Amino acid sequence: MFCNPYEIIIQGVTSNGRPFRPSDWAERLSGILSTFGWDQKMSYSPYVRPMNLDDIRCVAVDRQLEAINPRVFAFIMAFAKDNDLKVMDCRALIHEYEESGRPLPEGEASPPQAA
């Protein structure tokens, strides 16, 4: 599944349909909670991760983040609002795909490793 039902998806598209720039915004925003392992490779947090949806860069935000770190959650949601980005509930997104008869996008719901 491309997202978990308890995630909020911030799409890199403004409310008027324009792509959000810079193109690596999702990685930058997700990087605020990333860590570096012993191997010096960055890993994204399980609570904030970049993803693609229909060739649009997105950020998946786990709703648990609001309880775990309310200030970071508020910062991320304010970022989306300030930049006029589309914000969708993953459950609503899944329902939208099912209702339209379109196949669900491929993808892992678990957080990816950064390159």
C-alpha positions as CSV (number, residue, x, y, z in Angstrom):
1,M,0.0,0.0,0.0
2,F,1.3,3.5,-0.9
3,C,0.3,5.0,2.5
4,N,-1.0,3.9,5.9
5,P,-4.5,4.7,6.8
6,Y,-3.3,6.7,9.8
7,E,-1.1,9.1,7.7
8,I,-1.8,12.5,6.4
9,I,-0.4,13.1,2.8
10,I,0.9,16.5,1.9
11,Q,1.1,16.8,-1.9
12,G,3.6,18.9,-3.7
13,V,0.9,20.7,-5.6
14,T,-0.7,24.1,-4.6
15,S,-4.4,24.5,-4.5
16,N,-4.4,26.1,-7.9
17,G,-2.6,23.0,-9.4
18,R,1.0,24.4,-9.7
19,P,3.9,22.1,-8.7
20,F,5.6,23.2,-5.5
21,R,9.3,24.1,-5.8
22,P,12.1,23.2,-5.1
23,S,11.7,19.7,-6.5
24,D,13.4,18.2,-3.4
25,W,11.1,19.9,-0.9
26,A,9.7,16.5,0.3
27,E,13.2,15.2,1.2
28,R,14.1,18.5,2.9
29,L,11.0,18.5,5.0
30,S,11.2,14.8,5.9
31,G,14.9,15.4,6.8
32,I,14.0,17.4,9.9
33,L,13.4,14.1,11.8
34,S,15.9,12.0,9.9
35,T,18.9,10.3,11.7
36,F,22.3,9.0,10.6
37,G,23.2,5.5,11.5
38,W,26.6,4.0,12.3
39,D,27.1,3.5,8.6
40,Q,26.7,7.2,8.0
41,K,23.5,6.7,6.0
42,M,20.5,8.8,6.6
43,S,17.2,7.2,7.6
44,Y,13.9,8.9,7.5
45,S,11.7,8.9,10.6
46,P,8.8,6.5,10.6
47,Y,6.6,9.5,11.4
48,V,7.6,11.8,8.4
49,R,8.7,10.4,5.1
50,P,8.9,11.5,1.4
51,M,6.9,9.5,-1.2
52,N,5.6,9.8,-4.7
53,L,1.9,9.6,-5.6
54,D,0.9,9.8,-9.3
55,D,4.3,11.3,-10.1
56,I,3.9,14.0,-7.5
57,R,6.3,14.5,-4.6
58,C,4.6,14.1,-1.3
59,V,5.3,13.8,2.4
60,A,3.5,11.2,4.5
61,V,3.0,12.3,8.1
62,D,2.0,9.8,10.8
63,R,-0.8,11.2,13.0
64,Q,1.0,9.8,16.0
65,L,3.5,12.6,15.6
66,E,1.0,15.1,16.9
67,A,1.0,13.3,20.3
68,I,4.7,12.5,20.3
69,N,6.1,15.8,19.2
70,P,3.3,18.4,18.8
71,R,5.7,21.3,17.9
72,V,7.1,19.4,14.9
73,F,3.6,18.3,13.8
74,A,2.4,21.9,14.0
75,F,5.5,23.1,12.1
76,I,4.9,20.6,9.3
77,M,1.2,21.4,9.0
78,A,1.9,25.1,9.1
79,F,4.4,24.6,6.3
80,A,1.7,23.0,4.2
81,K,-0.8,25.7,4.9
82,D,1.7,28.6,4.4
83,N,2.7,27.1,1.0
84,D,-0.9,26.4,0.0
85,L,-0.2,22.7,-0.5
86,K,-2.9,20.1,-0.8
87,V,-3.3,18.0,2.4
88,M,-5.3,14.7,2.3
89,D,-6.1,12.0,4.8
90,C,-4.8,8.7,3.5
91,R,-8.1,7.0,4.3
92,A,-9.9,9.5,2.1
93,L,-7.3,9.0,-0.6
94,I,-7.7,5.2,-0.5
95,H,-11.5,5.6,-0.6
96,E,-11.2,7.9,-3.6
97,Y,-9.1,5.4,-5.5
98,E,-11.5,2.6,-4.6
99,E,-14.6,4.6,-5.6
100,S,-13.2,5.6,-8.9
101,G,-12.2,2.0,-9.8
102,R,-8.6,3.1,-10.3
103,P,-6.0,0.6,-8.9
104,L,-4.2,1.7,-5.8
105,P,-0.7,3.0,-6.5
106,E,2.2,0.6,-5.8
107,G,4.5,1.4,-3.0
108,E,5.7,0.6,0.5
109,A,4.0,2.2,3.4
110,S,7.1,1.7,5.6
111,P,9.7,4.5,5.7
112,P,12.3,4.4,2.9
113,Q,16.1,4.6,3.5
114,A,17.6,7.8,2.2
115,A,20.2,7.6,-0.5
